[in-house]
């Protein structure tokens, strides 16, 4: 991250911490409980250490993988890919707490990356079903290794173009409890969101990674917030959380995380 951007990010987070910490100014009981009991919780669940041990193993893997880059093929070590692309522990822990809080059973992840985020999503209980999509075979090969090491037989990894895979998979699932859009570099994000909305229920949760990462994601987040089916959104800066419950008053919240 460039020094100027990093400085701006720190300033924004400091502002949020001073004014928005511990649900300050939030009158909705649903959102207040979500902030204080889930988003700001820091309890180290035992599964976290297992997942982070796998991260350490990834960071030590010197195997090289062929990776397409701007029309050319380059070699990258698994360790380098994991260091750059794996979800950070703080964000991963939030995915775990959200899935646990809402008892999500049918989970869809668009963008498996190296697989650690999928483990955080699905480790809160046994029997959780998850389909993880990844369009890049190089990432998928790492994710598959991670799932095997974690003995997660309930994770169904599918490889291919998201726009092609998604309609068929959603029809197969019928409905979704939780969708994690790990797609901050995906130009067709709005189309993926609109496809998934058709299968959302009142208690469905959508989470978007990297809502401030680039202009495409900032525009997508605005589109999400104004969608007629969306009621409550939470802007955590690094992530965005979306709800569809019509009993909730439509409102966009900015939250310190």
C-alpha positions as CSV (number, residue, x, y, z in Angstrom):
1,X,0.0,0.0,0.0
2,X,1.3,3.5,-0.9
3,X,2.4,5.6,2.1
4,X,-0.2,8.3,1.3
5,X,-3.0,5.8,1.1
6,X,-1.8,4.1,4.3
7,X,-1.8,7.4,6.1
8,X,-5.3,8.2,4.9
9,X,-6.6,4.8,6.0
10,X,-5.1,5.3,9.5
11,X,-6.8,8.7,9.8
12,X,-10.2,7.3,8.7
13,X,-9.9,4.4,11.2
14,X,-8.9,6.7,14.0
15,X,-11.9,8.9,13.3
16,X,-14.2,5.9,13.3
17,X,-12.7,4.6,16.6
18,X,-13.2,7.9,18.3
19,X,-16.8,8.5,17.2
20,X,-18.2,5.1,16.4
21,X,-16.7,2.7,19.0
22,X,-19.0,0.4,20.9
23,X,-22.1,1.2,18.8
24,X,-22.1,4.9,19.8
25,X,-25.2,6.6,18.4
26,X,-26.8,3.4,17.1
27,X,-30.5,3.1,18.1
28,X,-31.4,-0.1,16.3
29,X,-31.2,-3.1,18.8
30,X,-30.4,-5.4,16.0
31,X,-27.4,-3.4,14.8
32,X,-26.3,-2.5,18.3
33,X,-26.2,-6.1,19.3
34,X,-24.4,-7.0,16.1
35,X,-21.7,-4.4,16.8
36,X,-21.1,-5.1,20.4
37,X,-21.5,-8.9,20.4
38,X,-20.1,-9.8,17.0
39,X,-18.1,-7.1,15.3
40,X,-16.2,-5.8,18.4
41,X,-15.9,-9.2,20.1
42,X,-12.3,-10.4,20.5
43,X,-12.8,-13.8,22.0
44,X,-10.1,-16.2,20.5
45,X,-12.1,-19.3,19.5
46,X,-10.1,-22.5,19.6
47,X,-10.5,-23.0,15.8
48,X,-8.5,-19.9,15.1
49,X,-5.3,-21.4,16.2
50,X,-5.8,-24.4,13.9
51,X,-6.4,-22.1,10.9
52,X,-3.5,-19.8,11.7
53,X,-1.2,-22.9,11.9
54,X,-2.2,-23.7,8.4
55,X,-1.3,-20.1,7.4
56,X,2.2,-20.6,8.9
57,X,2.6,-23.8,6.8
58,X,1.5,-21.9,3.7
59,X,4.0,-19.2,4.3
60,X,6.8,-21.8,4.5
61,X,5.8,-23.6,1.3
62,X,8.4,-23.0,-1.4
63,X,6.5,-24.8,-4.2
64,X,6.1,-22.7,-7.3
65,X,2.9,-22.3,-9.2
66,X,2.5,-21.0,-12.8
67,X,0.4,-17.9,-12.7
68,X,-1.0,-15.8,-15.6
69,X,0.0,-12.2,-15.4
70,X,-0.8,-9.6,-18.0
71,X,-0.7,-12.0,-20.9
72,X,2.4,-13.8,-19.7
73,X,3.0,-16.8,-17.4
74,X,5.1,-16.3,-14.3
75,X,6.2,-18.4,-11.4
76,X,5.3,-17.5,-7.9
77,X,5.9,-19.4,-4.7
78,X,3.0,-20.6,-2.7
79,X,4.4,-18.6,0.3
80,X,4.4,-15.4,-1.7
81,X,0.8,-15.9,-2.9
82,X,-0.4,-16.7,0.6
83,X,1.3,-13.7,2.0
84,X,-0.4,-11.4,-0.5
85,X,-3.8,-13.0,-0.9
86,X,-4.8,-14.8,2.3
87,X,-7.4,-13.1,4.4
88,X,-6.0,-11.4,7.5
89,X,-6.7,-13.0,10.9
90,X,-8.9,-10.1,12.0
91,X,-11.2,-10.3,9.0
92,X,-11.2,-14.0,9.1
93,X,-12.3,-14.1,12.7
94,X,-15.2,-11.7,11.9
95,X,-16.4,-14.1,9.2
96,X,-16.4,-16.9,11.8
97,X,-18.3,-14.8,14.3
98,X,-20.9,-13.7,11.8
99,X,-21.5,-17.3,10.5
100,X,-21.7,-18.5,14.1
101,X,-24.0,-15.7,15.3
102,X,-26.5,-16.3,12.5
103,X,-26.1,-20.1,12.4
104,X,-25.5,-20.0,8.7
105,X,-25.8,-23.5,7.1
106,X,-25.7,-23.0,3.4
107,X,-22.7,-20.8,2.6
108,X,-21.5,-19.6,-0.8
109,X,-18.1,-18.0,-1.2
110,X,-17.2,-16.3,-4.5
111,X,-13.4,-16.1,-4.6
112,X,-11.9,-18.9,-2.6
113,X,-8.4,-17.4,-3.0
114,X,-6.0,-19.6,-0.9
115,X,-8.8,-21.1,1.2
116,X,-8.2,-19.7,4.7
117,X,-11.3,-17.5,4.6
118,X,-13.4,-20.6,3.8
119,X,-12.1,-22.3,6.9
120,X,-13.1,-19.3,9.0
121,X,-16.5,-19.3,7.4
122,X,-17.3,-23.0,8.0
123,X,-15.4,-23.9,11.3
124,X,-18.0,-22.8,13.8
125,X,-19.9,-26.1,13.6
126,X,-19.9,-29.5,11.9
127,X,-22.3,-30.1,9.0
128,X,-22.0,-26.6,7.5
129,X,-22.3,-26.8,3.8
130,X,-20.2,-24.5,1.7
131,X,-19.6,-24.1,-2.1
132,X,-16.5,-22.1,-2.8
133,X,-15.9,-20.7,-6.3
134,X,-12.5,-19.8,-7.7
135,X,-11.8,-18.8,-11.2
136,X,-8.0,-19.1,-11.1
137,X,-6.7,-22.7,-11.1
138,X,-3.5,-21.5,-9.4
139,X,-5.4,-20.3,-6.3
140,X,-7.7,-23.3,-6.4
141,X,-4.8,-25.7,-6.1
142,X,-3.6,-24.0,-2.9
143,X,-7.2,-23.8,-1.5
144,X,-7.7,-27.5,-2.2
145,X,-4.5,-28.3,-0.3
146,X,-5.7,-26.2,2.6
147,X,-9.1,-27.9,2.7
148,X,-7.5,-31.3,2.7
149,X,-5.1,-30.4,5.5
150,X,-8.0,-29.1,7.5
151,X,-10.1,-32.3,6.7
152,X,-13.0,-30.2,5.5
153,X,-15.0,-32.6,3.4
154,X,-18.1,-30.3,3.5
155,X,-16.4,-27.6,1.3
156,X,-17.2,-28.1,-2.3
157,X,-14.6,-26.2,-4.5
158,X,-15.7,-25.3,-8.0
159,X,-13.3,-23.8,-10.6
160,X,-14.4,-21.6,-13.5
161,X,-15.7,-18.3,-14.6
162,X,-18.0,-16.8,-11.9
163,X,-20.6,-15.5,-14.2
164,X,-21.0,-18.9,-15.8
165,X,-20.9,-21.0,-12.6
166,X,-23.0,-18.8,-10.4
167,X,-26.5,-19.1,-11.8
168,X,-26.2,-22.9,-12.0
169,X,-24.9,-23.2,-8.5
170,X,-27.5,-20.9,-7.0
171,X,-30.2,-22.9,-8.6
172,X,-28.6,-26.0,-7.1
173,X,-28.5,-24.5,-3.6
174,X,-32.1,-23.1,-3.8
175,X,-31.3,-20.4,-1.3
176,X,-28.3,-19.1,0.6
177,X,-27.8,-18.2,4.2
178,X,-24.4,-16.4,3.8
179,X,-22.6,-15.2,0.7
180,X,-19.0,-13.9,1.0
181,X,-17.9,-11.8,-2.0
182,X,-14.2,-12.1,-2.0
183,X,-14.1,-10.3,-5.3
184,X,-12.5,-6.9,-4.9
185,X,-10.6,-7.3,-8.2
186,X,-13.6,-8.7,-10.1
187,X,-15.1,-6.3,-12.7
188,X,-18.4,-8.1,-12.9
189,X,-19.1,-7.7,-9.2
190,X,-22.4,-5.9,-9.7
191,X,-23.7,-8.7,-11.9
192,X,-22.7,-11.3,-9.3
193,X,-24.5,-9.4,-6.6
194,X,-27.7,-9.0,-8.6
195,X,-27.6,-12.7,-9.4
196,X,-27.2,-13.7,-5.7
197,X,-29.9,-11.2,-4.5
198,X,-32.6,-13.4,-6.2
199,X,-31.8,-16.2,-3.8
200,X,-31.5,-14.1,-0.6
201,X,-34.0,-14.6,2.3
202,X,-34.9,-12.4,5.2
203,X,-32.1,-13.8,7.3
204,X,-29.5,-14.0,4.6
205,X,-26.2,-12.2,5.2
206,X,-23.9,-10.9,2.4
207,X,-20.3,-9.8,3.2
208,X,-18.1,-7.9,0.7
209,X,-14.4,-7.9,1.1
210,X,-12.4,-4.7,0.2
211,X,-15.2,-2.2,-0.3
212,X,-12.7,0.7,-0.3
213,X,-10.0,-1.1,-2.3
214,X,-10.6,0.6,-5.6
215,X,-13.1,2.8,-7.5
216,X,-14.9,-0.3,-8.8
217,X,-15.6,-1.6,-5.3
218,X,-16.6,1.9,-4.1
219,X,-19.2,2.1,-6.9
220,X,-20.4,-1.5,-6.2
221,X,-20.9,-0.7,-2.5
222,X,-23.0,2.3,-3.4
223,X,-25.1,0.1,-5.7
224,X,-25.5,-2.5,-3.0
225,X,-26.6,0.1,-0.4
226,X,-29.3,1.6,-2.7
227,X,-30.7,-1.8,-3.9
228,X,-34.4,-2.0,-3.1
229,X,-34.1,-5.5,-1.6
230,X,-31.4,-4.4,0.8
231,X,-32.5,-2.9,4.2
232,X,-29.4,-2.5,6.5
233,X,-25.8,-2.2,5.5
234,X,-22.7,-1.8,7.7
235,X,-19.6,-0.2,6.3
236,X,-16.5,-1.5,8.2
237,X,-14.1,0.1,5.8
238,X,-12.3,-3.1,5.0
239,X,-15.5,-5.1,4.6
240,X,-19.2,-4.5,4.1
241,X,-22.1,-6.4,5.6
242,X,-25.6,-6.5,4.1
243,X,-29.0,-7.6,5.3
244,X,-32.4,-8.1,3.7
245,X,-34.8,-8.3,6.6
246,X,-37.8,-6.2,5.7
247,X,-38.6,-5.7,9.5
248,X,-35.5,-3.6,9.7
249,X,-35.6,0.1,8.7
250,X,-33.5,0.8,5.7
251,X,-30.3,2.5,6.8
252,X,-26.6,2.5,6.1
253,X,-24.3,2.4,9.1
254,X,-20.6,3.3,9.4
255,X,-18.9,1.1,12.0
256,X,-15.5,1.1,13.5
257,X,-13.6,-2.2,13.0
